[in-house]
Structures are given as structure tokens and as C-alpha cells.
Amino acid sequence: MALSQPIRAEPKLTQCLNDLQTMSICFDSPNSDYEAAWNFVFDSYDPDDEGHREALCALGNGYWVTRAATCDAQADAIHYPGTYRAGLYNRLVTLIEGEASEDESLVNLPNWLALSFRIEGGDWFSIDAVEILAYRLTLNLQQGILYRDLQFRDAQNRQTTLREQRFVSMAEPHLAGFQLQLRADNWSGELEIRSAIDGRVTNSNMERYAPFSNQHLEPVAANVLEPAGIRLTMRTNQSRIEVALAARTRIAIVGEDGAQELHPDRTIERADCYMAERLCCSVDQGTVVQIEKVAALYTSRDYAISESGMAAEDAIQIAPSFAELLSAHQWSWNRLWQRCEIDITPVEHLRALRLHIFHILQTISPHTADLDAGVPARGWHGEDYRGHIFWDEVFVLPFLVCRFPEIAREMLLYRYRRLNSARRLARQQGYQGAMYPWRSGSTGQEATPHFQFNLQSKRWMRDYTYLQRHINAIIICNLWHYYNFTNDLAFMEDYGAEMMIEIARFWASVAIYNSALDRYEIRNVVGPDEYHTAYPDADTPGIHNNSYTNIIAAWTLYHTREALDWLPPACRTELCDRLNLNQAELDHWNTVSRKLRVVFEQDGSLSQYEGFDTLQSFDAQPFQDQSVNLILEAKGDDVNRYRVIKQADTAMLFFLLPEQELFPLMERLGYGFDRTQMHQTITNHIQQTVHESSLSRLVYAGALAECDPEASWQLFLETLFVDISGASSKEAKNGIHLGAMAGTLHLLQHQYLGLRIHGDTICLDPSIPSSLRQLCMSFEFRSHDLKIEVKEDKLIITASSLNSSSIQLCCNGEAITLQPGSVYQRRCMPI
């Protein structure tokens, strides 16, 4: 896809481009739909969009991610060559309003990309200091390779053509590399290459974080490696994690007989937090110089090493050639894609969905399993939200659990390892059980900052979003989804059931009985909306009886009791004895789950929370995708006074729970609720929503899937391109929106195809929008492989011939037994 206008080549440049075949450089657009569906192409250099492209085209392998900055770039107003290791955090203290605020952040690591060159002792190459004649940046999703083709003219009228190819190895998780081919188009002379590891970095990707402390690293050692290479070791200054990067740089002359490696003398350049080597060679006009740099990253938290610096050095010394590393990397990506088969028309939709899968797998891959890392809201691609873990796993795990269940299991273990911290947090607030924090990082303590800085007013604002207790229900939703798909009883026995019990205890203790109403209430919380953190002019934060929170809490209490029946009797008895869980407590859960209060509007729709209808009206339309809370604060006003919603709140109920589950739940609570009321609720709330969050339109799309598929589809399309174009793409420079990306796949799989699990049966209740005429998704269900297709008016389900036994299906109420290798199809007219 050409994301900007193609360059107009001058005649001489056109001839030069035609001569580039010797370097395999191609500035032509992909010439088939097959190629177009696997490649994102930017066909001109745009400094204003560079940050966006650096995040969108970042490369990673689940262990670490490097942004797609040019190798000559340094952090400035245009570029940000960030590198991040999954789950590597550090805390710093900033004095704000006389109060010490401790904030934990994902750490920007030393820049291993750093490489530049100069001709005849002139200026070091910078892409922003030359005349660009031709440029193309291509992200190949199929192979996980970034290509950058560039032709430029410098101040001395020397013309040079470059091609870079870069990867972060999916085969060798600690290795990454790039190859730069440089051709001297119209000049000869001495070429000097400077290859560095630059540890003079800070966390400075986010403008609104500028007032906070941001220096996370301190130097440990800088070493010259023999026979070649350099190494830099740094340490985080609070968490005391050592980070070692080693790199080797090789140069060769490319001729008809291949690449002839050179072995020039090297000069070492060393400074605090910086290590570089310089290499020189003579270049004749028309000569192609090939520069290859391979880097290794290790930390003191990694397994099976003695010391991070030694591990990084050893990895570089024994690493095979760039070509061999690249080949193994391509094979590993091919293996991942085999589990993630997807097809949809048109090709623009397919490419966007593949981009979403690509970034999921770069963030959470088989290499993530042993890292004790959660699911970050912005991937490991930038510094927005400080790399924290929120609730985004509820959008990501449904994709993983039916393709990579072993990875999904590890994501849930991230929560289990923090169970004791959640218990402690609950006790500190006067509650029972376990209360997980809204934002977490290395530990289970609440990581939500005490303050946020408003760039518009230049004032600090208290942040009360930590009161989003609904995160606890999301964890149980994920556990429920995981077990239903995998039937992993051992996990539930060892980990899952304990988490569910302790979270249910929290909900039962936070619900306060109101005798006048004969209802339980949950007070002083914040819903997913996040704008409304208090009542107008209130002295204390929090709102009461948020509909989403109360109903999903009732769902949690009910299903936790049901989950105990999954356990073998001996295991259940042992667990109840260990946790002092008795029948009286179970009975109380049952009572609370039937009597939680839900607040309705006069038209029968759900109110967002108690008192929401009494707020002042607000025209949300002029403020779409804007931060209304910051705008109003800058004007001396307060968003808590108005009926304006940041992002889908109550609609999250309809996203998570299909009608056949939600309506009985409401009946169990003693409230009548039907599709008309559900549609009215969505209609009321979406008119008041500014969709500041990338998740907002996604959630509304899922909520509308059953009752209004056509409206749902339009919102789906807006979410599909959320980081590619539109308002949210501007924010993508600070990290991709992982939840929204995964959510588009969730919509296709669970809302439009209607996929859910009931016992041992796969249930399909499709709600196919009329525009969705072709879709194919593959997935795994308890070691059985299946493929579901929508072709015009047909629904086709195919069981792999390699399956060991039959599979039970229920499609729109029709029971089917699907044998290995068999195909089931039925007419499926779009709604």
C-alpha cells in the first residue's frame, strides 16, 4: 500500500533506478495482490511522519523490540531509535507539588543500531542533512524484515544509493542485525564507517512525561572484543538490572563473484555510556560496499547465563553469518504464520489484519514465555503508558489461546505470580481476597501515576483512574476463556481456581448491602470511561454503581462458583481447606451475585453509573478523538460535570457477553433486559462518546455485532486502520495500540463468526455483516485444527485430516459431529 504520493523521478534518476538490479533494489510497488497483502510500503521520506513509521514498522521477537529509526538517527524531534526488552522496568522519583511521586517505566535501552559513514573525512551521514532523490521503506510482514531503499545527493554533489535490510531474530531471541549495501554512484574515495552502541539514552519518547525524571541507566563497562566487536554494559539505577549489548561489524566489497570480506584496521572510540569502532576502506565509482552489523542483548534476569556481558559477548562470537541468521529468522516466521492463517477481502483489509497479527507476535511470542511479562497496552514499541500492563489481555488472549495456548498460559501466570501482592493491596484498602491493580509492571503494586501533566494548561492533575476495580473481572474472564478452550485442568488446579476464588472474595467484600433497596452496591470506583472519577464538587474520588462493574462482578461471582465444580473432589476439598473457603461464604457469593444493584435510565436503557443522568449535557461531536478532560481542565472546568464519555464503558458488557449469556444473567439479578434495551443503551452512550481511546470504536463494534451488524461493520473498519491512518495513528509514534489490533481479530472470530465454547462443543452463532463476503480463519481447539470460512452466503467448517478424533459442533443450534478431514457447510446469509 502506498501511504503517500510516489516520488517523481527525474530522467537521470529514472535511469539510475533502472541500474539498481545489481543491488536488488526495487522502488516499484508490489505487483500482485499476494505481495501487497504482505507488505507495508512508504514511498517517500516524511520527517513529520517518521515517529509513526518507526513504531508501525518496529521489529521484535517477544524478547525485545527495536523501532524502525534509520541507523544514523539519534533521539530528536524527528527520530527516536528506541530499543526495549519485554518486562524490563525501572522506578524513578519526581518531586511534584511538594509530593514525591515514584513512577515505574519500561526502560529505553542503549541504541545498537547506531551506524553512520562519511566520505573523504567529510560530515557524517544524516538522512536529514542530504537531498533525498528516492526513498522507500518496506515492512515485509511474512518474513519480519524491514527494507529501506534510499538514493541521496550530498553537499558535494556526490550521489549514493543505499539498501538496508533489518531483522530482530525470531529464531535466536537475543540476536538482531542489519545489512547496509552502499553504492558510490558518481564518486570515488575513502569511506569511513562508525559503528557504535550508544548508551547515552533517556526515556524521552513522550512529551507529556518530560517533567518526570527519565534517566534510568548508569554505566557498568565498555569493552573491545577480539578479534572484532564491541560491548557496552549498563545497569538500571533502581531495579539494578544489568543490560549488556555486544555488536560486531563486518564490511565487504560486492562483485560478480559475491561479497569479498575486508579486514581493515579499526579505531576505537570510547566515552561514558558509549562505545564505537571505526573502519575505513577505499571505494571506486560504481562499487557496492556491504556493511553488516549483528547485535546481541542479554540482561541479568535471563536464564542459563553466568553474567550478562559474557553472555552477549559469547553470542556475538559464535553467531553465524548475517545470511544464515536471516534465513533462520525467515523460517521461524513462516512457522508462526502457519498457525495464523487468515484471509479476507479486499486486500487492504487482509494487510491490516496481518499487520495486527504481526505486532501481536512481536510483542508476545514463544520467546516471551519465560520472561514473566504481561500484555502491554502499547506493545514494547514505545513509552506511552510507561509500558504498563492494563486490561488489554482480554483482547489479546482470545487470539493466542486458540493458536498458541502455551503462550496464553504464561500470560495468565503473570497474574498468578502477583496474587500475593493483590491480596496485600486488598488488605490495605480494607477488603478481602485479592484486588489486582489497574496498572502494573514488574510487581503487583499499583503503578498508576499519582499525577498526570496537562500540556495545555501546564498544570498537574491528580490521577484517580487506579479506582478501576473492573480489572479483576477481566482476569477471571481470561481464566474462563482459557479453560474453556484448552480444558487445561492442571492449570486450574494449580493456579486458576485460586485466583478466581480470591477475586470473588474481593467482589463480595467490596459490595455493600443497602437495606432500603435490598440490593448490594459497589461504590467509589471508576468505570472504563475514565473521565468520570468523582461526582461534581465531591471531596472524595469515585462514582457509584457503575453498570459495567456491577454486572461483570455478578458474572464473576456466579462463574467462580461454577468453576469450582470443574475441579476433582479431592483437589476442590484441598483448595477450600487451604483458603478457608466454606459453604457460608459460597452462599454469600450467591446472594451478592443475585442482588447487585443496576441503575437504569427512564427509557429502560442502562445508565453508565448512578447519577450520570443528572450531569449537564455535552455535545461530543466537535470533540471526536480529543482529550476532553484536558481541554476542560485548561479552561478551569471539570469533565466530571458533563455527560461526555471518553471511551465505551457500559458497552463493554455487550462486547464480552453474548446475548444468550447476558440476558439470563440480568434475569438472575432480577432485572428484565432485552435486545431493544441493549440497542437503546448503545445508541445513547455512543452519541455521548468522543472515542479518545483506540479501543472505543472497537468495543462499540463488538457490542453492536448481534443487534446491528451493519453499524458494527463501519466501526470495525475504523478500528482496522487505527494505527495506519486516522487520529490514533498520530499517537502510534509512542507505541502501537495492541489491544485495538488484537480486538479486530476478536471481532471477526467471536462476534461475526460467533465462536464460543460450551463444554466440549464448539458453538457458532454467526452475525455476518453484508459487506463481509469472504473470510477464512484457522484455529486450534484442544489439539484439533479447524478452519472456518465465509464465502458469499456459505459458512464452511473444515477439520484437519491430521486430527486424532472427531469434534462436536453446534452451528445455529444444529448439532454436528465433524470427523477428521471432513467438511461441513451451510447457508449463512448475512444479516
Summary of the structure (lengths in Angstrom):
residues: 831
radius of gyration: 27.8
end to end distance: 30.9
largest distance: 90.7
contacts: 2941
relative contact order: 0.08
helix: 35%
strand: 26%
